[in-house]
Every structure is written in C-alpha cells, then in structure tokens.
Amino acid sequence: MTAPTLASTVHAATTYAPARSRAHGPTAALWHAVELHRPPAEVDGACELTVCGSLARVAVDEQWPTVARDVCPSCVVLTS
C-alpha cells in the first residue's frame, strides 16, 4: 500500500506545498507556500495558513517552488 502523493518540495527537513490565494480588494491572487504538518491526504485542496500568514487553497497537483510569475515574495524568502 502506498501513501497518497502530493507534489511538494522538501527543504531543510520541511515539506512545502504551493497554495493559491484569492484576490482580495486591490491585491492580486498569488501563489504561496504552505508548510505541511499533516499527511497529504488531509490537505487535499483545503485552505491552509501559508508561511507568510495568508490563507490559501493548497494545489495538490503543483510543486513548490512554483515557476509562476505571480508568487508571494515573502513566501519565497521564508522558504529559501
């Protein structure tokens, strides 16, 4: 039996998954990083607190760091 997979990145013994925020007011939707503390099956598309403090929906089919242009600069710094 194999565990569910989630496209994520392990950085310094920490696992991150990408998450997409919603545009809110004058801010644009961005890609954020979510530090995973639970099995991937439990975060399947759920909204999670990102490393920069935003709420965003985890994208189980994507990988962090993402190659998109609209990435949260704080999440990039905090995960590098």
Short mmCIF file of the C-alpha atoms (twelve columns), coordinates in Angstrom:
data_MODEL
# 
_entry.id   MODEL 
# 
loop_
_atom_site.group_PDB 
_atom_site.id 
_atom_site.type_symbol 
_atom_site.label_atom_id 
_atom_site.label_alt_id 
_atom_site.label_comp_id 
_atom_site.label_asym_id 
_atom_site.label_seq_id 
_atom_site.Cartn_x 
_atom_site.Cartn_y 
_atom_site.Cartn_z 
_atom_site.pdbx_PDB_model_num 
ATOM 1  C CA . MET A 1  0.000  0.000  0.000   1 
ATOM 2  C CA . THR A 2  1.431  3.378  -0.975  1 
ATOM 3  C CA . ALA A 3  0.733  6.723  0.635   1 
ATOM 4  C CA . PRO A 4  -1.069 9.438  -1.340  1 
ATOM 5  C CA . THR A 5  1.309  11.696 -3.204  1 
ATOM 6  C CA . LEU A 6  1.424  15.456 -3.219  1 
ATOM 7  C CA . ALA A 7  3.695  17.453 -5.450  1 
ATOM 8  C CA . SER A 8  5.756  19.215 -2.821  1 
ATOM 9  C CA . THR A 9  9.292  20.196 -2.027  1 
ATOM 10 C CA . VAL A 10 11.330 19.161 0.987   1 
ATOM 11 C CA . HIS A 11 13.608 21.971 2.131   1 
ATOM 12 C CA . ALA A 12 15.838 21.551 5.168   1 
ATOM 13 C CA . ALA A 13 13.630 18.739 6.509   1 
ATOM 14 C CA . THR A 14 10.494 20.856 5.976   1 
ATOM 15 C CA . THR A 15 7.877  19.957 3.388   1 
ATOM 16 C CA . TYR A 16 6.165  22.780 1.493   1 
ATOM 17 C CA . ALA A 17 3.244  22.677 -0.892  1 
ATOM 18 C CA . PRO A 18 2.025  25.506 -3.127  1 
ATOM 19 C CA . ALA A 19 -1.289 27.195 -2.452  1 
ATOM 20 C CA . ARG A 20 -3.238 29.767 -4.436  1 
ATOM 21 C CA . SER A 21 -4.762 32.758 -2.664  1 
ATOM 22 C CA . ARG A 22 -7.832 34.622 -3.820  1 
ATOM 23 C CA . ALA A 23 -7.696 38.200 -4.983  1 
ATOM 24 C CA . HIS A 24 -8.972 40.417 -2.178  1 
ATOM 25 C CA . GLY A 25 -9.686 44.092 -2.728  1 
ATOM 26 C CA . PRO A 26 -6.763 45.738 -4.529  1 
ATOM 27 C CA . THR A 27 -4.465 42.722 -4.052  1 
ATOM 28 C CA . ALA A 28 -3.904 40.096 -6.717  1 
ATOM 29 C CA . ALA A 29 -4.156 36.349 -6.288  1 
ATOM 30 C CA . LEU A 30 -0.699 34.914 -5.576  1 
ATOM 31 C CA . TRP A 31 0.990  31.553 -5.166  1 
ATOM 32 C CA . HIS A 32 2.080  30.946 -1.576  1 
ATOM 33 C CA . ALA A 33 3.944  28.216 0.299   1 
ATOM 34 C CA . VAL A 34 2.256  26.056 2.941   1 
ATOM 35 C CA . GLU A 35 4.332  24.091 5.427   1 
ATOM 36 C CA . LEU A 36 2.816  20.627 5.675   1 
ATOM 37 C CA . HIS A 37 2.365  19.204 9.150   1 
ATOM 38 C CA . ARG A 38 -0.219 16.585 8.212   1 
ATOM 39 C CA . PRO A 39 -0.386 13.770 5.678   1 
ATOM 40 C CA . PRO A 40 -1.087 14.989 2.123   1 
ATOM 41 C CA . ALA A 41 -4.481 13.259 2.045   1 
ATOM 42 C CA . GLU A 42 -5.669 15.576 4.808   1 
ATOM 43 C CA . VAL A 43 -4.839 18.778 2.908   1 
ATOM 44 C CA . ASP A 44 -6.357 17.755 -0.417  1 
ATOM 45 C CA . GLY A 45 -7.396 21.145 -1.785  1 
ATOM 46 C CA . ALA A 46 -8.094 22.601 1.667   1 
ATOM 47 C CA . CYS A 47 -7.408 26.205 2.675   1 
ATOM 48 C CA . GLU A 48 -4.336 26.447 4.866   1 
ATOM 49 C CA . LEU A 49 -2.305 29.152 6.571   1 
ATOM 50 C CA . THR A 50 0.704  29.999 4.406   1 
ATOM 51 C CA . VAL A 51 4.217  30.675 5.671   1 
ATOM 52 C CA . CYS A 52 3.628  34.435 5.222   1 
ATOM 53 C CA . GLY A 53 0.352  34.352 7.163   1 
ATOM 54 C CA . SER A 54 -2.203 34.386 4.329   1 
ATOM 55 C CA . LEU A 55 -4.947 31.845 3.785   1 
ATOM 56 C CA . ALA A 56 -4.737 29.953 0.510   1 
ATOM 57 C CA . ARG A 57 -6.054 26.772 -1.081  1 
ATOM 58 C CA . VAL A 58 -3.436 24.026 -1.428  1 
ATOM 59 C CA . ALA A 59 -2.859 22.933 -5.031  1 
ATOM 60 C CA . VAL A 60 -2.157 19.213 -4.811  1 
ATOM 61 C CA . ASP A 61 -1.046 18.957 -8.452  1 
ATOM 62 C CA . GLU A 62 1.590  21.690 -8.260  1 
ATOM 63 C CA . GLN A 63 5.105  21.809 -6.804  1 
ATOM 64 C CA . TRP A 64 6.811  24.370 -4.567  1 
ATOM 65 C CA . PRO A 65 8.711  26.422 -5.530  1 
ATOM 66 C CA . THR A 66 6.422  27.148 -8.426  1 
ATOM 67 C CA . VAL A 67 7.681  28.583 -11.716 1 
ATOM 68 C CA . ALA A 68 4.757  31.022 -11.952 1 
ATOM 69 C CA . ARG A 69 5.407  34.761 -12.056 1 
ATOM 70 C CA . ASP A 70 2.747  35.685 -9.511  1 
ATOM 71 C CA . VAL A 71 4.467  34.232 -6.436  1 
ATOM 72 C CA . CYS A 72 4.387  35.785 -2.967  1 
ATOM 73 C CA . PRO A 73 7.834  37.316 -2.403  1 
ATOM 74 C CA . SER A 74 7.609  36.735 1.352   1 
ATOM 75 C CA . CYS A 75 6.954  33.007 0.868   1 
ATOM 76 C CA . VAL A 76 9.928  32.764 -1.495  1 
ATOM 77 C CA . VAL A 77 12.243 34.340 1.087   1 
ATOM 78 C CA . LEU A 78 10.848 32.338 4.008   1 
ATOM 79 C CA . THR A 79 11.265 29.003 2.216   1 
ATOM 80 C CA . SER A 80 14.724 29.567 0.766   1 
# 
